[in-house]
Each structure stands twice: as structure tokens, then as C-alpha cells.
């Protein structure tokens, strides 16, 4: 049953986005264009997906940041938050507003990295 579920998840990500998928832990792989935000919780991470799902994986955010390094859209904006700039609506003060009415805090040291990533992608 577990292998069937893994196969269905893998097939659905390949249909939606034919790009390279990244191993995020828990036998799951996702395309970076499917992930809106990653939020850390001690040694676990919550992945917020474009379809509205929230998945918990047993991989810390530092390892996920290393795995998403080749993708310029994924930027760490806080020690506990990483976002996909494709889904960024706007930045107001110390908050970043994303699609699906999500918002997160931008740390003052990571703010520069966020604006560099936005300029590179535009």
C-alpha cells in the first residue's frame, strides 16, 4: 500500500510540473514550483503546497535549504522560514504576503537576500 501511495504522489507531481523534483524526506519528492513555503519546527519542517495541503517531513530546514540551493526562487527569509518567490504577492515592513492569504516574518539580516532574489528572478 505504501509503494502505491508513493507512486501516485510521484506521478501527480510529474504531470503538474515536468521539472526536477527534490527529495524532501519521508519518501517524498516535490517539484520546487509546487512549494509555497517551508516552515521549521525544531527538527521537522512543514511544507505548504500550492494546492492548499500542509505536509510535515522529518527533515530540518537547513538540509532542505541545501537541497533547494540550485533553485533561485527558494529563499530563506527567516531562521524558521523559507519561501518560493514565485508566490510572493508583496512585502510590507517586516512581513511577506504570499498567495492563499499566507504571511510570514522577514528577519532584518535575510531581507537583503530576499530583495536580491527578487531582482535576479525579474
Secondary structure per residue as TSV (DSSP state, phi and psi in degrees):
chain	resnum	aa	ss	phi	psi
A	1	X	-	360.0	-40.5
A	2	X	H	-65.2	-39.2
A	3	X	H	-67.7	-34.0
A	4	X	H	-65.7	-43.1
A	5	X	H	-63.8	-41.6
A	6	X	H	-62.5	-41.9
A	7	X	H	-64.6	-40.7
A	8	X	H	-64.5	-42.2
A	9	X	H	-64.5	-43.6
A	10	X	H	-64.8	-42.0
A	11	X	H	-64.6	-39.3
A	12	X	H	-67.8	-34.5
A	13	X	H	-72.7	-32.3
A	14	X	H	-69.6	-34.6
A	15	X	H	-69.7	-42.9
A	16	X	H	-68.8	-47.4
A	17	X	-	-140.1	116.9
A	18	X	-	-80.3	11.1
A	19	X	S	-78.6	177.6
A	20	X	-	-65.4	134.7
A	21	X	E	-97.1	155.2
A	22	X	E	-118.5	135.0
A	23	X	E	-73.6	122.3
A	24	X	E	-108.1	-2.1
A	25	X	E	107.8	169.2
A	26	X	T	54.6	36.7
A	27	X	T	59.4	28.6
A	28	X	E	-115.8	144.3
A	29	X	E	-131.2	136.8
A	30	X	E	-133.7	150.4
A	31	X	E	-78.9	138.3
A	32	X	G	-59.5	-24.6
A	33	X	G	-74.9	-8.2
A	34	X	G	-92.8	-16.3
A	35	X	E	-97.7	125.0
A	36	X	E	-86.7	-49.0
A	37	X	E	-150.8	149.3
A	38	X	E	-121.8	129.2
A	39	X	E	-123.5	132.5
A	40	X	E	-86.3	147.2
A	41	X	E	-145.0	90.5
A	42	X	T	56.7	-108.7
A	43	X	T	-104.3	11.4
A	44	X	E	-111.5	164.2
A	45	X	E	-137.3	142.2
A	46	X	E	-102.3	127.3
A	47	X	E	-104.1	124.0
A	48	X	E	-101.3	117.9
A	49	X	E	-97.0	162.6
A	50	X	T	-63.0	-31.5
A	51	X	T	-81.5	5.3
A	52	X	S	96.9	-5.6
A	53	X	-	-78.4	153.3
A	54	X	E	-125.0	120.3
A	55	X	E	-119.7	137.5
A	56	X	E	-102.7	134.2
A	57	X	E	-128.0	154.7
A	58	X	S	-93.5	39.7
A	59	X	S	-118.7	134.2
A	60	X	-	-76.4	164.1
A	61	X	H	-69.0	-27.2
A	62	X	H	-65.8	-43.1
A	63	X	H	-66.2	-39.4
A	64	X	H	-65.5	-37.5
A	65	X	H	-62.2	-40.3
A	66	X	H	-64.7	-39.3
A	67	X	H	-71.1	-31.1
A	68	X	T	-92.8	7.3
A	69	X	T	-57.0	-40.4
A	70	X	T	-65.3	-17.6
A	71	X	-	-96.4	113.2
A	72	X	T	-70.2	-18.7
A	73	X	T	-74.5	-24.2
A	74	X	E	-87.5	116.1
A	75	X	E	-129.2	136.5
A	76	X	E	-87.2	120.6
A	77	X	E	-111.7	-2.8
A	78	X	E	-160.1	162.1
A	79	X	T	-66.5	-17.0
A	80	X	T	-117.9	9.2
A	81	X	E	-140.3	139.3
A	82	X	E	-135.0	133.3
A	83	X	E	-124.4	162.2
A	84	X	E	-99.6	117.8
A	85	X	G	-68.1	-13.8
A	86	X	G	-63.3	-29.3
A	87	X	G	-102.7	11.5
A	88	X	E	-81.2	122.2
A	89	X	E	-81.7	-59.4
A	90	X	E	-160.8	165.7
A	91	X	E	-116.8	129.6
A	92	X	E	-132.5	110.4
A	93	X	T	65.2	-120.9
A	94	X	T	-102.3	15.0
A	95	X	E	-115.9	141.7
A	96	X	E	-110.1	129.6
A	97	X	E	-106.5	127.1
A	98	X	E	-112.7	176.2
A	99	X	T	-67.2	169.4
A	100	X	T	60.9	28.9
A	101	X	T	56.3	37.0
A	102	X	E	-98.0	145.9
A	103	X	E	-143.2	152.3
A	104	X	E	-147.8	161.8
A	105	X	E	-89.5	141.4
A	106	X	-	-105.0	126.5
A	107	X	-	-76.1	155.1
A	108	X	T	-67.9	-28.8
A	109	X	T	-80.8	-29.4
A	110	X	T	-87.8	-9.9
A	111	X	H	-59.5	-38.8
A	112	X	H	-64.0	-42.5
A	113	X	H	-61.5	-39.2
A	114	X	H	-63.5	-47.6
A	115	X	H	-68.2	-32.0
A	116	X	H	-64.9	-43.2
A	117	X	H	-64.8	-38.0
A	118	X	H	-65.7	-42.1
A	119	X	H	-66.2	-39.9
A	120	X	H	-65.5	-41.6
A	121	X	H	-75.4	-20.8
A	122	X	-	-93.3	360.0
